[in-house]
Amino acid sequence: MFGGWSAGEEIALTVNEHYFTDSPKGVPIADAVTYRFVPDATTRVADLLSGNAQLVQGVPVDQVSAVEDGGQQVIAQQVSGAFSCACRIRSNRSPIRKCVRR
């Protein structure tokens, strides 16, 4: 569920306690997730190494060894095309706060 949003900074999602438990998707493994938008790769790596982030995308090749030396795992994967992520929020059904629909 929508937990909060700060334009250009982050979006927070929280678990939906009313989601049916026999879903093929299973049960939630986290109570809340915050996606932070960090455009600078060096800052993303610093956040990962300091514990401010648990997962980052786009680790520069010259910083891979620093990440691995910091006890983190780097998964290298060739990417073709653009990266996309979708968050679907139903706006045609109640209850949804009016501020979300704007």
C-alpha positions as CSV (number, residue, x, y, z in Angstrom):
1,M,0.0,0.0,0.0
2,F,1.1,3.6,-0.5
3,G,3.0,4.8,2.6
4,G,4.4,8.1,1.4
5,W,6.2,10.0,-1.3
6,S,8.7,12.8,-1.6
7,A,9.0,14.1,-5.2
8,G,12.4,13.1,-6.7
9,E,13.5,11.6,-3.4
10,E,11.7,8.4,-2.4
11,I,8.5,6.4,-2.4
12,A,7.4,4.3,0.6
13,L,5.2,1.2,0.4
14,T,3.7,-0.7,3.3
15,V,2.3,-4.2,3.6
16,N,-1.4,-4.6,3.0
17,E,-2.7,-6.4,6.1
18,H,-6.0,-7.1,4.3
19,Y,-4.4,-8.9,1.3
20,F,-5.8,-12.4,1.1
21,T,-3.4,-14.9,2.6
22,D,-3.8,-17.7,0.1
23,S,-2.5,-15.5,-2.7
24,P,-0.2,-17.3,-5.2
25,K,2.2,-14.5,-4.6
26,G,2.7,-15.7,-1.0
27,V,3.0,-13.7,2.1
28,P,4.9,-10.4,2.5
29,I,8.6,-10.7,3.6
30,A,8.8,-7.1,4.7
31,D,6.4,-4.8,6.6
32,A,7.6,-1.8,4.5
33,V,9.9,-0.9,1.6
34,T,11.3,2.5,0.7
35,Y,12.7,3.1,-2.7
36,R,15.1,6.0,-2.7
37,F,16.1,7.7,-6.0
38,V,19.9,8.3,-5.9
39,P,21.2,9.3,-9.3
40,D,24.9,9.4,-8.4
41,A,26.5,5.9,-8.5
42,T,29.2,6.8,-6.0
43,T,26.5,7.9,-3.5
44,R,24.6,4.7,-4.1
45,V,27.7,2.6,-3.3
46,A,28.5,4.7,-0.2
47,D,24.9,4.2,1.0
48,L,25.3,0.4,0.5
49,L,28.6,0.2,2.3
50,S,27.4,2.4,5.2
51,G,24.2,0.4,5.7
52,N,21.8,3.1,4.5
53,A,20.8,0.9,1.5
54,Q,20.4,-2.8,1.3
55,L,20.2,-3.0,-2.5
56,V,21.6,-0.8,-5.2
57,Q,21.6,-0.8,-9.0
58,G,24.4,0.3,-11.3
59,V,27.6,-0.3,-9.3
60,P,30.4,1.2,-11.4
61,V,33.0,-1.3,-12.5
62,D,35.8,0.5,-10.7
63,Q,33.8,0.2,-7.4
64,V,32.9,-3.5,-7.6
65,S,36.0,-4.6,-5.5
66,A,35.2,-2.0,-2.8
67,V,31.6,-3.4,-2.6
68,E,32.8,-7.0,-2.4
69,D,35.5,-6.1,0.1
70,G,32.8,-4.5,2.2
71,G,31.1,-7.9,2.5
72,Q,28.4,-7.3,-0.2
73,Q,27.7,-9.4,-3.2
74,V,27.8,-8.0,-6.8
75,I,25.6,-9.6,-9.4
76,A,26.8,-8.8,-12.8
77,Q,24.3,-9.0,-15.5
78,Q,24.3,-7.8,-19.1
79,V,21.5,-5.4,-19.7
80,S,20.0,-4.8,-23.1
81,G,17.4,-2.0,-23.5
82,A,16.1,0.2,-20.8
83,F,15.4,-0.6,-17.2
84,S,11.8,-0.1,-16.2
85,C,9.9,-0.5,-13.0
86,A,6.1,-0.2,-12.6
87,C,4.1,0.4,-9.5
88,R,0.4,0.0,-10.1
89,I,-2.0,2.0,-7.9
90,R,-5.7,1.4,-8.7
91,S,-7.3,4.9,-8.9
92,N,-10.7,3.8,-10.0
93,R,-11.8,2.0,-6.8
94,S,-12.4,3.2,-3.3
95,P,-10.9,3.6,-0.8
96,I,-8.0,5.6,-2.1
97,R,-7.1,9.0,-0.8
98,K,-7.8,11.9,-3.1
99,C,-4.2,13.2,-2.8
100,V,-3.0,10.0,-4.4
101,R,-5.2,10.4,-7.5
102,R,-3.8,13.9,-8.3
